[in-house]
Amino acid sequence: MPITRRALLATSAALATSPLARARAAGENIIRIGVLTDLSGQYRDNSGPTSVLAAQQAVEDFRPEQYGFKVEILSGDHRQKPDIASALAREWYDRDGVDAIADLNNTAVALAVNTVSTEKDKAQLNTGPASGDLTGKYCNPNMVHFAPDTWCFSHSTGTAIMKQGGDSWFLVVADYTFGHALEQNISTLVTGAGGKVLGAARYPFPGTTDFSSYLLEAQTSGAKVLGLCNTGGDMENCVKQAREFGLAKQGMKIAALLGFVTEIHSMGLETAQGLLVSDTFYWDTNDRTRAFTERFIKISPHNYPSSLHASCYAGVTHYLRAVAKLGVPAAKGSGRAAIAAMKAIPTDDDCFGHQQIRPDGRFITPVFLMEAKTPAESKMPWDVLKIVATTPADEAFRPLAEKACPMLKS
């Protein structure tokens, strides 16, 4: 999906400002937010250019000028490479006066950038990556996690399928930090409930398009459930190829542990119908989500908002609320102070309503178990999901009592 001319002009204007001009502007009330995302790879639809638009929509809706400051949005492509991401983050912080970075829709990328964010004491808004470890062993006072995570996804979808009798699993796993976290979370849930994980196949990420060998391994395992520990184009390809292999007809349940509305729409309901997915946002949930979507599709008519776009909108909105509370000098002076302010005040936006951020940095909100509609049930191209169950916000994410975050152990 091409980014709109309006977005390109706004982003280009921010990027074109010279270092000297930025130095002169340092004393002005300007907050700069970099959206570091996948502008060219397989995650570009579920986050990517549309996340840049979501950040800009957040600024437009928040109207920071009423609080006496301005906001500039920059965008960059991490190309799924942590070294590229961390180098760009350092350049943004050192040269371009960026105060916060959002999106980071790859866990390895988010961790690499957090090293720089911590060193520079900047705010990191994880509105794209999914590993539950970001508020677990990697939790950090310089970041919050707005995107749904591997713990909530595995527990919502996994529990539902276990209740349906799916007590033996074979996992296809994207071989990097995110995939490993999802594999660990679903394995712990399945075995803890008395089920078995009969095998797991890790595949190279990114770059794999043919999953036939992994699906054959799943088929021969005798497992009742094929668990997909991936997302984006990989998840789509796995579902399509599993259908072609006839795994569902042979009695194997396909569980997309991480799936977004963008992928269901891309696959089409002929392929996706009946697929169970979990998520924190669906555009047609209530009056506020529909109002947001109605505004948003005016700038993004070909890509309805996913939960990652909604998370970017909510994360940027709440960061700006914290800036307004602290004052621009204090927020620019310390990302830790800005993150602490975000935790101290309740969130409120059209995507998620009234929610909160826990001490470990985890934004909590209800998680919906959804089923892909049949073609006959759908009334329009993006009418693809129906909510079949809801987990309340205080139950949907890993309990604080587990003390997975080192910040909470002292």
Secondary structure, 3 states (H helix, E strand, C coil): CCCCHHHHHHHHHHHHCCHHHHHHHCCCCEEEEEEEECCCCCCCCCCHHHHHHHHHHHHHHHCHHHHCCEEEEEEEECCCCHHHHHHHHHHHHHHCCCCEEEECCCHHHHHHHHHHHHHHCCEEEECCCCCHHHHCCCCCCCEEECCCCHHHHHHHHHHHHHHCCCCEEEEEEECCHHHHHHHHHHHHHHHHCCCEEEEEEEECCCCCCCCHHHHHHHHHHCCCEEEEECCHHHHHHHHHHHHHHCCCCCCCEEEECCCCHHHHHHHCHHHHCCCEEEECCCCCCCHHHHHHHHHHCCCCCCCCCCHHHHHHHHHHHHHHHHHHHHCHHHHHHCHHHHHHHHHHCCEEECCCEEEEECCCCEEECCEEEEEECCCCCCCCCCCCEEEEEEECHHHHCCCHHHCCCHHHCC
